[in-house]
Amino acid sequence: MELVGYFAAVLIGITLGLLGGGGSILTIPLLVYLFHLDPVPATAYSLFLVGTTSLAAFASSQKRNLVNYRAGILFGLPAMLAIFVTRHWIVHALPEQFITLGDFTLSKRLFLLGLFAMMMIVTSYSMIRGRDDAEASEPHLSLISMVALGAAIGVLTGLVGAGGGFLIIPALIFLAGLSMKAATATSLFVVGTNSLIGFIGDVFNMEIDWRFLITLTVLAVVGIAIGNWLSARIKGQHLRKAFGWVTLVMGFWILIKELT
């Protein structure tokens, strides 16, 4: 299963290179079900993988001058603070058992993986529906609303260990008025920096297996290079929808597996 896991790390990178996002949503299932990590260290390792691979993908976007740094900083700073606080203090303070009702117990594992599975299901909807035709719009929410939403996404990212790009991209389109391409590139900047800041919040609370983590990360970055090469030869719209269906099925599978 570990060999399958290492191969899956390359596939995650390929997906990110092909689609510009989405592949990182598979890091938690990879770490929990193939490498048998507990949810808390799995979310921490996922943040490092998500952050590093997103910044690697961001580097190619930056060369094409697609990144709006002003919007990224305004949206990313509150998210960055929220994710650090969540990882450093909140996640590790969660009780092992939240509530017990008869034979049902809402454990820390079920809470984190259940929340992550719901995030996968929501993510799959946006990929299946398709967003390639999204256009820039006039900003219609205040700066305060933008900061509040950034902080909320930071908390969610900190809890589940995923990048949250599927929430950040529409927020940048409708709140900051960015085009789809600019929002995607800017979200890689936000997701990359925020995820690594969140991981730093974990470094003080747990022992990190750096050899294992860096090995997975290198494989994912290699996958990004392959995905970037393939993206010029394969149309991404159909791939995005197919990946969305895979994400939807996996989300429901995680819910069923953890509830039974």
C-alpha positions as CSV (number, residue, x, y, z in Angstrom):
1,M,0.0,0.0,0.0
2,E,2.9,2.4,0.6
3,L,4.1,1.9,-3.0
4,V,0.6,2.8,-4.1
5,G,0.8,5.8,-1.8
6,Y,4.0,7.1,-3.4
7,F,2.5,6.7,-6.8
8,A,-0.6,8.5,-5.7
9,A,1.6,11.5,-4.6
10,V,2.8,11.8,-8.2
11,L,-0.8,11.7,-9.4
12,I,-1.7,14.5,-7.0
13,G,1.0,16.6,-8.5
14,I,0.0,15.7,-12.1
15,T,-3.6,16.8,-11.3
16,L,-2.4,20.1,-9.9
17,G,-0.3,20.7,-12.9
18,L,-3.1,19.8,-15.3
19,L,-5.9,21.6,-13.6
20,G,-4.2,24.4,-11.7
21,G,-5.8,23.1,-8.4
22,G,-7.8,20.3,-6.9
23,G,-5.2,17.6,-6.5
24,S,-4.4,18.6,-3.0
25,I,-7.9,17.5,-1.9
26,L,-6.6,13.9,-2.2
27,T,-3.7,14.3,0.2
28,I,-5.7,13.5,3.4
29,P,-7.1,10.2,2.0
30,L,-3.6,9.4,0.8
31,L,-2.0,9.9,4.2
32,V,-4.8,8.4,6.3
33,Y,-5.8,5.3,4.3
34,L,-2.6,4.4,2.4
35,F,0.0,5.5,5.0
36,H,-2.2,4.9,8.0
37,L,-1.5,8.2,9.8
38,D,-3.9,9.6,12.4
39,P,-6.0,12.6,11.2
40,V,-4.1,15.3,13.1
41,P,-0.6,14.5,11.8
42,A,-2.2,13.7,8.4
43,T,-3.7,17.2,8.2
44,A,-0.3,18.7,9.3
45,Y,1.6,16.8,6.6
46,S,-1.1,17.7,4.1
47,L,-0.6,21.4,4.8
48,F,3.1,21.0,3.9
49,L,2.4,19.1,0.8
50,V,-0.4,21.5,-0.3
51,G,1.8,24.6,0.5
52,T,4.9,23.4,-1.3
53,T,3.1,22.0,-4.4
54,S,0.9,25.2,-4.7
55,L,3.9,27.4,-4.6
56,A,5.6,25.3,-7.2
57,A,2.5,25.7,-9.4
58,F,2.4,29.4,-8.5
59,A,5.9,29.9,-9.9
60,S,4.8,29.1,-13.4
61,S,1.8,31.4,-13.0
62,Q,4.0,34.2,-11.7
63,K,6.1,34.0,-14.9
64,R,2.9,34.8,-16.9
65,N,2.1,37.8,-14.8
66,L,-1.3,36.4,-13.7
67,V,-1.0,37.0,-10.0
68,N,-2.8,39.9,-8.3
69,Y,-0.6,40.4,-5.2
70,R,-2.8,43.2,-3.7
71,A,-5.9,40.9,-3.7
72,G,-3.8,38.0,-2.5
73,I,-2.3,39.8,0.4
74,L,-5.6,41.5,1.5
75,F,-7.4,38.1,1.4
76,G,-4.5,36.0,2.5
77,L,-3.3,37.9,5.6
78,P,-6.4,37.2,7.7
79,A,-6.5,33.6,6.4
80,M,-2.8,33.2,7.4
81,L,-3.4,34.4,10.9
82,A,-6.5,32.2,11.3
83,I,-4.9,29.1,10.0
84,F,-1.8,29.5,12.3
85,V,-4.1,30.0,15.4
86,T,-6.2,27.0,14.4
87,R,-3.2,24.7,13.9
88,H,-1.2,25.9,16.9
89,W,-3.9,26.0,19.5
90,I,-7.3,24.8,18.4
91,V,-6.7,21.5,16.6
92,H,-4.5,20.1,19.3
93,A,-6.9,21.2,22.0
94,L,-9.9,19.4,20.5
95,P,-11.2,16.6,22.8
96,E,-10.8,13.0,21.7
97,Q,-14.6,12.6,22.1
98,F,-17.1,15.4,21.5
99,I,-20.4,13.8,22.4
100,T,-21.9,10.3,22.9
101,L,-25.5,9.6,22.0
102,G,-26.4,5.9,22.6
103,D,-24.1,3.8,20.4
104,F,-22.9,6.8,18.4
105,T,-19.8,8.7,19.5
106,L,-18.6,11.9,17.7
107,S,-14.8,11.4,18.1
108,K,-12.0,13.8,17.1
109,R,-11.2,11.5,14.1
110,L,-14.8,11.4,12.9
111,F,-15.2,15.2,13.3
112,L,-12.0,16.0,11.3
113,L,-12.5,13.4,8.6
114,G,-16.2,14.0,8.4
115,L,-15.6,17.7,7.9
116,F,-13.0,16.9,5.3
117,A,-15.3,14.6,3.4
118,M,-18.0,17.3,3.3
119,M,-15.4,19.7,1.9
120,M,-14.6,17.1,-0.8
121,I,-18.3,16.9,-1.7
122,V,-18.6,20.6,-2.0
123,T,-15.4,20.8,-4.0
124,S,-16.6,18.2,-6.4
125,Y,-19.7,20.2,-7.2
126,S,-17.6,23.2,-8.4
127,M,-15.4,21.0,-10.5
128,I,-18.3,19.0,-12.1
129,R,-20.2,22.2,-12.8
130,G,-17.1,23.8,-14.4
131,R,-15.9,27.3,-13.9
132,D,-13.9,27.9,-17.1
133,D,-16.4,30.5,-18.3
134,A,-16.2,32.6,-15.1
135,E,-15.6,36.2,-15.9
136,A,-14.3,39.1,-13.8
137,S,-17.0,41.0,-12.0
138,E,-17.3,44.3,-10.2
139,P,-16.4,43.9,-6.5
140,H,-19.6,44.1,-4.4
141,L,-18.6,43.3,-0.9
142,S,-16.7,45.5,1.6
143,L,-13.1,45.1,2.6
144,I,-14.3,44.0,6.0
145,S,-16.4,41.2,4.4
146,M,-13.4,40.1,2.4
147,V,-11.2,40.0,5.6
148,A,-13.9,38.1,7.5
149,L,-14.3,35.5,4.7
150,G,-10.5,35.1,4.5
151,A,-10.3,34.4,8.2
152,A,-13.2,31.9,7.9
153,I,-11.5,30.0,5.1
154,G,-8.3,30.0,7.2
155,V,-10.1,28.3,10.1
156,L,-11.5,25.7,7.7
157,T,-8.2,25.1,6.0
158,G,-6.5,24.7,9.4
159,L,-9.1,22.1,10.6
160,V,-9.1,19.9,7.5
161,G,-5.6,20.4,6.2
162,A,-6.6,21.2,2.6
163,G,-5.9,24.4,0.7
164,G,-9.4,25.7,0.2
165,G,-8.8,26.9,-3.3
166,F,-12.3,26.0,-4.3
167,L,-13.5,28.7,-1.9
168,I,-10.8,31.2,-2.5
169,I,-11.1,31.3,-6.3
170,P,-14.8,32.4,-6.4
171,A,-14.2,34.8,-3.6
172,L,-11.4,36.5,-5.6
173,I,-13.7,36.6,-8.7
174,F,-16.7,38.1,-7.0
175,L,-15.1,40.1,-4.2
176,A,-12.0,41.3,-5.8
177,G,-13.2,41.4,-9.4
178,L,-10.5,39.1,-10.8
179,S,-10.7,37.1,-14.0
180,M,-10.8,33.3,-13.7
181,K,-7.1,32.9,-14.8
182,A,-6.0,35.7,-12.4
183,A,-8.1,34.2,-9.5
184,T,-6.6,30.7,-10.1
185,A,-3.0,32.0,-10.1
186,T,-3.6,34.3,-7.1
187,S,-5.3,31.5,-5.1
188,L,-2.1,29.3,-5.6
189,F,-0.2,32.2,-3.9
190,V,-2.7,32.4,-1.0
191,V,-3.0,28.6,-0.6
192,G,0.7,28.1,-0.7
193,T,1.7,30.7,1.9
194,N,-1.3,30.0,4.2
195,S,-0.7,26.2,4.2
196,L,2.9,26.5,5.0
197,I,2.1,29.0,7.8
198,G,-0.4,26.5,9.2
199,F,2.2,23.8,9.1
200,I,4.6,26.0,11.1
201,G,1.9,26.1,13.8
202,D,2.2,22.2,14.0
203,V,6.0,22.1,14.1
204,F,5.9,23.2,17.7
205,N,3.3,20.6,18.7
206,M,4.4,17.3,17.1
207,E,7.4,15.3,15.8
208,I,7.8,15.5,12.0
209,D,9.1,12.6,9.9
210,W,10.9,14.9,7.5
211,R,12.4,12.2,5.3
212,F,8.9,10.8,4.6
213,L,7.3,14.2,4.1
214,I,10.0,15.5,1.8
215,T,9.9,12.3,-0.2
216,L,6.2,12.7,-0.8
217,T,6.6,16.4,-1.6
218,V,9.4,15.8,-4.2
219,L,7.2,13.1,-5.9
220,A,4.3,15.6,-6.0
221,V,6.5,18.4,-7.5
222,V,7.7,15.9,-10.1
223,G,4.0,15.2,-10.9
224,I,3.4,19.0,-11.3
225,A,6.2,19.1,-13.9
226,I,4.5,16.2,-15.7
227,G,1.1,17.8,-15.4
228,N,2.4,21.2,-16.8
229,W,3.8,19.3,-19.8
230,L,0.6,17.4,-20.4
231,S,-1.6,20.5,-19.9
232,A,-0.4,21.9,-23.3
233,R,-1.6,18.7,-24.9
234,I,-4.8,17.7,-23.0
235,K,-7.9,19.8,-22.7
236,G,-8.5,20.5,-19.0
237,Q,-12.2,21.0,-18.9
238,H,-13.2,17.4,-19.3
239,L,-10.4,16.3,-16.9
240,R,-11.7,18.7,-14.3
241,K,-15.2,17.2,-14.5
242,A,-13.9,13.6,-14.3
243,F,-11.8,14.5,-11.3
244,G,-14.8,16.1,-9.7
245,W,-16.8,12.9,-9.9
246,V,-13.8,11.0,-8.4
247,T,-13.7,13.5,-5.6
248,L,-17.5,13.2,-5.0
249,V,-17.3,9.4,-4.8
250,M,-14.3,9.6,-2.4
251,G,-16.0,12.1,-0.2
252,F,-19.1,9.8,0.3
253,W,-16.8,6.8,0.7
254,I,-14.9,8.5,3.6
255,L,-18.2,9.4,5.3
256,I,-19.6,5.9,5.0
257,K,-16.3,4.3,6.1
258,E,-16.0,6.5,9.2
259,L,-19.6,6.2,10.2
260,T,-19.7,2.4,9.9
